[in-house]
Amino acid sequence: MQTLTLNNAKTNFKQLVNDTLINQEETLIVGEMGSVILMDYKNWQSIIETLNLLKDKTSLNALLEGHKHRNNNKEIGKTINEVFYDL
């Protein structure tokens, strides 16, 4: 992750946005009032989706249970092929 001052980010903003989209790398922009992150929107959506799943106790428990079974080499539920058989 690169770090830029707010003034540097403003000067090169168009190139900074293009580089962020091409490289899929976040940029920390530091100003007098604090710092912000510039990142690709798809990556941001993925982070939010993950946080929402982790906040949901049912989803989190299912995720942890799945990891536990996978680590014990046990299969539970349906396979990927069974779930998406009609695609």
Sine and cosine of phi, psi and omega as CSV:
sin_phi,cos_phi,sin_psi,cos_psi,sin_omega,cos_omega
0.00,0.00,0.78,-0.63,0.06,-1.00
-1.00,-0.02,0.41,-0.91,0.02,-1.00
-0.85,-0.53,0.75,-0.67,0.02,-1.00
-0.76,-0.65,0.46,-0.89,0.16,-0.99
-0.97,0.25,0.34,-0.94,0.03,-1.00
-0.86,0.51,-0.65,0.76,0.01,-1.00
-0.89,0.46,-0.68,0.73,0.04,-1.00
-0.90,0.43,-0.64,0.76,0.00,-1.00
-0.90,0.43,-0.65,0.76,0.01,-1.00
-0.91,0.42,-0.65,0.76,-0.04,-1.00
-0.90,0.44,-0.63,0.77,-0.09,-1.00
-0.90,-0.43,0.53,0.85,-0.18,-0.98
-0.87,0.49,-0.71,0.70,-0.02,-1.00
-0.87,0.50,-0.73,0.69,0.01,-1.00
-0.92,0.40,-0.60,0.80,0.03,-1.00
-0.88,0.48,-0.70,0.71,0.03,-1.00
-0.90,0.43,-0.72,0.69,0.01,-1.00
-0.87,0.49,-0.70,0.72,0.03,-1.00
-0.88,0.47,-0.63,0.77,0.01,-1.00
-0.89,0.46,-0.68,0.74,0.00,-1.00
-0.94,0.35,-0.62,0.79,-0.02,-1.00
-0.96,0.28,-0.73,0.68,-0.11,-0.99
-1.00,0.04,-0.22,0.97,-0.05,-1.00
0.81,0.59,0.62,0.78,0.01,-1.00
-0.87,-0.49,0.68,-0.74,0.01,-1.00
-0.97,0.25,0.43,-0.90,0.08,-1.00
-0.80,-0.60,0.78,-0.63,0.07,-1.00
-1.00,0.01,0.84,-0.55,0.03,-1.00
-0.93,-0.36,0.86,-0.50,-0.11,-0.99
-0.95,-0.31,0.81,-0.59,0.06,-1.00
-0.81,-0.58,0.00,-1.00,-0.02,-1.00
-0.91,0.42,-0.53,0.85,-0.06,-1.00
-1.00,-0.01,-0.14,0.99,-0.02,-1.00
0.51,-0.86,-0.27,-0.96,-0.07,-1.00
-0.80,-0.61,0.47,-0.88,0.07,-1.00
-0.70,-0.71,0.32,-0.95,0.04,-1.00
-0.92,-0.38,0.73,-0.68,0.15,-0.99
-0.98,-0.20,0.83,-0.56,-0.02,-1.00
-0.51,-0.86,0.30,-0.95,0.04,-1.00
-0.89,0.46,0.67,-0.74,-0.06,-1.00
-0.88,0.47,-0.61,0.79,0.02,-1.00
-0.88,0.47,-0.64,0.77,0.05,-1.00
-0.91,0.42,-0.64,0.77,0.02,-1.00
-0.89,0.46,-0.70,0.71,0.03,-1.00
-0.86,0.51,-0.65,0.76,0.01,-1.00
-0.90,0.44,-0.67,0.75,0.03,-1.00
-0.90,0.45,-0.71,0.70,-0.01,-1.00
-0.89,0.45,-0.67,0.74,0.03,-1.00
-0.87,0.49,-0.69,0.72,0.03,-1.00
-0.89,0.46,-0.70,0.71,0.02,-1.00
-0.89,0.46,-0.65,0.76,0.03,-1.00
-0.90,0.43,-0.64,0.76,0.05,-1.00
-0.90,0.44,-0.64,0.77,-0.02,-1.00
-0.95,0.31,-0.43,0.90,0.05,-1.00
-0.98,0.22,-0.42,0.91,-0.02,-1.00
-0.99,0.12,0.92,-0.39,-0.10,-1.00
-0.87,0.50,-0.62,0.79,0.00,-1.00
-0.91,0.42,-0.72,0.69,0.01,-1.00
-0.91,0.42,-0.67,0.74,0.00,-1.00
-0.89,0.45,-0.69,0.72,0.03,-1.00
-0.89,0.46,-0.66,0.75,0.03,-1.00
-0.90,0.44,-0.65,0.76,0.03,-1.00
-0.89,0.45,-0.74,0.68,-0.01,-1.00
-0.90,0.43,-0.63,0.77,0.02,-1.00
-0.91,0.42,-0.65,0.76,0.04,-1.00
-0.89,0.45,-0.66,0.75,0.05,-1.00
-0.90,0.44,-0.65,0.76,0.00,-1.00
-0.88,0.47,-0.72,0.70,0.00,-1.00
-0.92,0.40,-0.65,0.76,0.01,-1.00
-0.89,0.45,-0.67,0.74,0.00,-1.00
-0.91,0.41,-0.43,0.90,0.04,-1.00
-0.99,-0.10,0.20,0.98,0.01,-1.00
0.84,0.54,0.60,0.80,0.05,-1.00
-0.94,-0.33,0.68,-0.73,0.07,-1.00
-0.99,-0.10,0.71,-0.71,0.09,-1.00
-0.75,-0.66,0.42,-0.91,0.06,-1.00
0.94,0.35,-0.43,-0.90,-0.06,-1.00
-0.99,-0.15,0.43,-0.90,0.09,-1.00
-0.98,0.20,0.21,-0.98,0.05,-1.00
-0.86,0.52,-0.67,0.74,0.01,-1.00
-0.90,0.44,-0.60,0.80,0.02,-1.00
-0.93,0.36,-0.62,0.78,-0.02,-1.00
-0.94,0.35,-0.66,0.75,-0.09,-1.00
-0.95,-0.31,0.54,0.84,-0.07,-1.00
-0.86,0.51,-0.48,0.88,-0.10,-0.99
-1.00,-0.07,0.11,0.99,-0.01,-1.00
-1.00,-0.06,0.00,0.00,0.00,0.00
